[in-house]
Amino acid sequence: MDASGNRILSPSFTPLSSIPTQKITFGCPVIDCLFGGGLCLRTLTEVVGESGTGKTQIALQLALNVQLPIVHGGLDASALYIYTDFSFPIKRLKQLSLRIPNLPRNALDKGAI
């Protein structure tokens, strides 16, 4: 701070509040609305809850949605899903993938399942 109490920032400093926030859709307009348009990228989001409340469902849905084209709320990218509890729910992932109309056909082929 200078003598007047103003913050002195380097010329290359960009406050985070001035960077546009990119979001990804949950695939559900109601949930997207609750989160202000989707889940913010470049942030850490912790999902907690009792067993059977949908934590894995949300994570699987987001792993698929990230592969959607940008025009459909995705990132046209890949996802890495680290699952540490019992066996991976591949059957549920396949069921979800069939319900996403704009998901690339090879979405489940992009990673080792």
Contacts in CASP RR format, 6 or more apart in sequence:
PFRMAT RR
TARGET T0000
AUTHOR 0000-0000-0000
METHOD contacts of the structure
MODEL  1
MDASGNRILSPSFTPLSSIPTQKITFGCPVIDCLFGGGLCLRTLTEVVGE
SGTGKTQIALQLALNVQLPIVHGGLDASALYIYTDFSFPIKRLKQLSLRI
PNLPRNALDKGAI
1 7 0 8 1.000
1 8 0 8 1.000
2 8 0 8 1.000
21 40 0 8 1.000
21 41 0 8 1.000
22 40 0 8 1.000
22 41 0 8 1.000
22 42 0 8 1.000
23 35 0 8 1.000
23 36 0 8 1.000
23 37 0 8 1.000
23 38 0 8 1.000
23 39 0 8 1.000
23 40 0 8 1.000
23 41 0 8 1.000
24 38 0 8 1.000
24 39 0 8 1.000
24 41 0 8 1.000
24 62 0 8 1.000
24 65 0 8 1.000
24 66 0 8 1.000
24 73 0 8 1.000
24 74 0 8 1.000
24 75 0 8 1.000
25 32 0 8 1.000
25 37 0 8 1.000
25 38 0 8 1.000
25 65 0 8 1.000
25 68 0 8 1.000
25 72 0 8 1.000
25 73 0 8 1.000
25 74 0 8 1.000
26 32 0 8 1.000
26 35 0 8 1.000
26 38 0 8 1.000
26 39 0 8 1.000
26 58 0 8 1.000
26 61 0 8 1.000
26 62 0 8 1.000
26 65 0 8 1.000
27 61 0 8 1.000
27 65 0 8 1.000
27 100 0 8 1.000
31 38 0 8 1.000
32 38 0 8 1.000
39 45 0 8 1.000
39 62 0 8 1.000
41 75 0 8 1.000
47 55 0 8 1.000
47 58 0 8 1.000
47 59 0 8 1.000
48 55 0 8 1.000
49 55 0 8 1.000
56 83 0 8 1.000
56 89 0 8 1.000
56 92 0 8 1.000
57 92 0 8 1.000
57 96 0 8 1.000
59 81 0 8 1.000
60 81 0 8 1.000
60 89 0 8 1.000
60 92 0 8 1.000
60 93 0 8 1.000
60 96 0 8 1.000
61 96 0 8 1.000
62 79 0 8 1.000
63 79 0 8 1.000
63 81 0 8 1.000
63 93 0 8 1.000
64 79 0 8 1.000
64 93 0 8 1.000
64 96 0 8 1.000
64 97 0 8 1.000
64 100 0 8 1.000
64 103 0 8 1.000
64 107 0 8 1.000
65 73 0 8 1.000
65 74 0 8 1.000
65 100 0 8 1.000
66 74 0 8 1.000
66 75 0 8 1.000
66 77 0 8 1.000
66 78 0 8 1.000
66 79 0 8 1.000
67 74 0 8 1.000
67 75 0 8 1.000
67 76 0 8 1.000
67 77 0 8 1.000
67 78 0 8 1.000
67 79 0 8 1.000
67 103 0 8 1.000
67 104 0 8 1.000
67 107 0 8 1.000
67 110 0 8 1.000
68 74 0 8 1.000
68 75 0 8 1.000
68 76 0 8 1.000
68 100 0 8 1.000
68 102 0 8 1.000
68 103 0 8 1.000
69 76 0 8 1.000
69 102 0 8 1.000
70 76 0 8 1.000
72 102 0 8 1.000
78 110 0 8 1.000
78 111 0 8 1.000
83 89 0 8 1.000
88 113 0 8 1.000
90 113 0 8 1.000
93 108 0 8 1.000
93 113 0 8 1.000
94 108 0 8 1.000
97 103 0 8 1.000
97 107 0 8 1.000
97 108 0 8 1.000
END
